[in-house]
Amino acid sequence: MRVPIIKIPKIPEEEKTPIISQLMEIIEQQSVSIKLLEEEIQQLKDEIARLKGQKPKAKIRSSKLEKDSNNQKKKRFSGKRPGSRKRSKTANLTIQETIVTSGTRSHRPNKLPDTLSANN
């Protein structure tokens, strides 16, 4: 079980009394002690798992991965992918014949439905 991290607000020096300074030192010592005890508990849990024939808990470092992923995002979005350049697709088309239509439905064959769907 992880102890939640408590952020202690910064107290200006002119507002610190001797008691507050002592309490701040005690809090700092306790937080260091808690961190060391958590590490020792994890080592003991790993040792128990090893003795039972199980694998110990993997040590995952997330801070390095977060930095790398931020750099990769910047690289990824810094430019367009190769081959994504826009080009005119109709530039090479030659118009052989022009047909003028009225655009009404009477020119459509009766076999085609108004909308196509997967059920038709």
N, C-alpha and C positions, 0 to 999 in steps of 0.2 A: 504494500500500500504506500503510495507516494503522499508525502506531506505537501499540502498546497503551498505555493510560494507566496509569501506575504511581502508586499512592497512597503517598505517603511518610508514615510515621507521625509524629505529633507527639512531639517530644522535649522534655521539661521543661528549662527554662533551667539548672537546677542540674546536669543531666547533660551539657550541651553543653560540649565542649572546643573550643578554637580550631580544631582540625583539622575537627571535625564541622561547625562553623559555616561554614568555607570550603567544605567539600564540599556543604553544603546550598545555598550561593550558586551554586556551579558547576552543580549539578543544575537550579536555577531558570533560570539563563542558558541552559543547553542546551535545556530544554523550550521556552523562548521562541524560541530559534533554530530548533528543529525545527518549531514551528508556522509560523513565517515561511517556512521552506523548503518546507513542504507547500503553503502558499498559492501560492508562486511556481511550484512544479511544476504545480499545477492550472491556473494562468494560462497556462503554457507549453503544457500539453496542450490547453487550450481554443483557443489560438492555432494550434496544429498542426491541430486539427479544423477550424477556420475556414478555413485555407489549403487544406485538402483538400476543402472544400465541404460539410463535415458540420456538424451542430449541436454547440455546446459542451455540456458537462455542465450540467444544470439545478441551480440552487442551491435546495436544499430546507431550510427551517428547521423542524425538528420541535418545538422547545421551545414555540413559540407554539401549534402545533396541539394539543399535549398539554394545555396549560392550557385552551384552548377546549373540548376534548372533555370535560374534567372538569367544566366549568361546564355543558355541555349535558346530561351525565348527571344532574347534580343537578336541573336543571330538568325533565328527562324523568320522573324518578322522584319528583318532589316531590308529585305528585297524580295522581289517576286521569284518564283521558282523558274528554273530553266524551261523554255518552251511555252511559257504562259503569255508571251507577247501577242498583242492583238494584231490581227492582219485582216485585210479585206478578202472575203471569200468570194465575192461576186466580181472581183476585178478581172478575172480571167474568163468569165462567162460571155459567150456571144449570143445575142438575141437573133434567132433565125426567122421567127414569125411572130407577129403581134395579133392577138385575137381579142376583140372587144366583146364583153359579155354584160348582160343586164344584172346578174348577181341574184336573180330570184330563184326560188326553189323549184320552179317548173322545169328548169334545165337539169336538175339532178335526177339520176335514175331512181326509180321507186324502191329498189332493193336496199338502198343504204338507209339506216335509221338516222334520226336527227342527232342522237348522241350515241357514242360507242361506250359500252361498259363490259365488264367481265361476264355478266350474266347473259348477254345477247348471244 
